[in-house]
Amino acid sequence: MDDCAQGASNKARIKNIEGEISEIKLAIEGIRETLLGRPTWIVTFLLAFMSSLIVGLIMVLLRK
C-alpha cells in the first residue's frame, strides 16, 4: 500500500485525522472536568435563594 501514491496520501491523511481526534479527546476531557467539578451559576443562585427563603420562613415562624 505504501508503494502507490494514493496509499501514501491515505496514510498521511489517517495520521492527520488521528492527531485531530486526540486533540478533540483532550478538549472534551477538559470540558468534562470543568463541568463536573463545580455547579453552574444557576444552581448556585438557586441554592442561595432557597436557603434565604427557608431562613426567612423560619424567622417568621419563630416570631409568632
DRENDO-1510 file (C-alpha; in Angstrom, 1 decimal, always signed):
<recs>
REC; n; res; u; v; w
REC; 1; MET; +0.0; +0.0; +0.0 .
REC; 2; ASP; +3.0; +2.3; +0.6 .
REC; 3; ASP; +4.1; +1.7; -3.0 .
REC; 4; CYS; +1.4; +3.7; -4.7 .
REC; 5; ALA; +0.8; +7.5; -4.4 .
REC; 6; GLN; -2.8; +7.0; -3.2 .
REC; 7; GLY; -1.7; +4.7; -0.4 .
REC; 8; ALA; +0.9; +7.3; +0.8 .
REC; 9; SER; -1.7; +10.0; +0.6 .
REC; 10; ASN; -4.2; +8.0; +2.6 .
REC; 11; LYS; -1.7; +7.1; +5.2 .
REC; 12; ALA; -0.8; +10.8; +5.7 .
REC; 13; ARG; -4.5; +11.7; +6.0 .
REC; 14; ILE; -5.1; +9.0; +8.5 .
REC; 15; LYS; -2.2; +10.2; +10.7 .
REC; 16; ASN; -3.6; +13.8; +10.5 .
REC; 17; ILE; -7.1; +12.7; +11.5 .
REC; 18; GLU; -5.7; +10.6; +14.4 .
REC; 19; GLY; -3.9; +13.7; +15.7 .
REC; 20; GLU; -7.0; +15.8; +15.4 .
REC; 21; ILE; -9.0; +13.1; +17.3 .
REC; 22; SER; -6.6; +13.1; +20.1 .
REC; 23; GLU; -6.8; +16.9; +20.4 .
REC; 24; ILE; -10.6; +16.6; +20.5 .
REC; 25; LYS; -10.4; +14.0; +23.2 .
REC; 26; LEU; -8.2; +16.2; +25.3 .
REC; 27; ALA; -10.6; +19.2; +24.8 .
REC; 28; ILE; -13.6; +17.0; +25.9 .
REC; 29; GLU; -11.7; +15.8; +29.0 .
REC; 30; GLY; -11.0; +19.5; +29.9 .
REC; 31; ILE; -14.7; +20.4; +29.4 .
REC; 32; ARG; -15.8; +17.4; +31.4 .
REC; 33; GLU; -13.5; +18.3; +34.3 .
REC; 34; THR; -14.8; +21.9; +34.3 .
REC; 35; LEU; -18.4; +21.0; +34.2 .
REC; 36; LEU; -18.3; +18.1; +36.7 .
REC; 37; GLY; -16.0; +19.9; +39.1 .
REC; 38; ARG; -18.4; +22.7; +40.2 .
REC; 39; PRO; -22.1; +23.6; +40.0 .
REC; 40; THR; -23.3; +26.1; +37.4 .
REC; 41; TRP; -24.2; +29.6; +38.3 .
REC; 42; ILE; -27.9; +28.9; +38.0 .
REC; 43; VAL; -27.6; +26.1; +40.6 .
REC; 44; THR; -25.5; +28.4; +42.9 .
REC; 45; PHE; -28.1; +31.2; +42.7 .
REC; 46; LEU; -31.0; +28.7; +43.3 .
REC; 47; LEU; -29.3; +27.3; +46.4 .
REC; 48; ALA; -28.6; +30.8; +47.7 .
REC; 49; PHE; -32.2; +31.8; +47.1 .
REC; 50; MET; -33.7; +28.7; +48.6 .
REC; 51; SER; -31.6; +28.9; +51.7 .
REC; 52; SER; -32.5; +32.6; +52.2 .
REC; 53; LEU; -36.2; +31.8; +51.7 .
REC; 54; ILE; -36.0; +29.0; +54.3 .
REC; 55; VAL; -34.2; +31.1; +56.8 .
REC; 56; GLY; -36.8; +33.9; +56.3 .
REC; 57; LEU; -39.7; +31.4; +56.8 .
REC; 58; ILE; -38.1; +30.1; +59.9 .
REC; 59; MET; -37.7; +33.6; +61.3 .
REC; 60; VAL; -41.4; +34.4; +60.5 .
REC; 61; LEU; -42.5; +31.2; +62.3 .
REC; 62; LEU; -40.3; +32.0; +65.3 .
REC; 63; ARG; -41.8; +35.5; +65.7 .
REC; 64; LYS; -45.3; +34.1; +66.1 .
</recs>
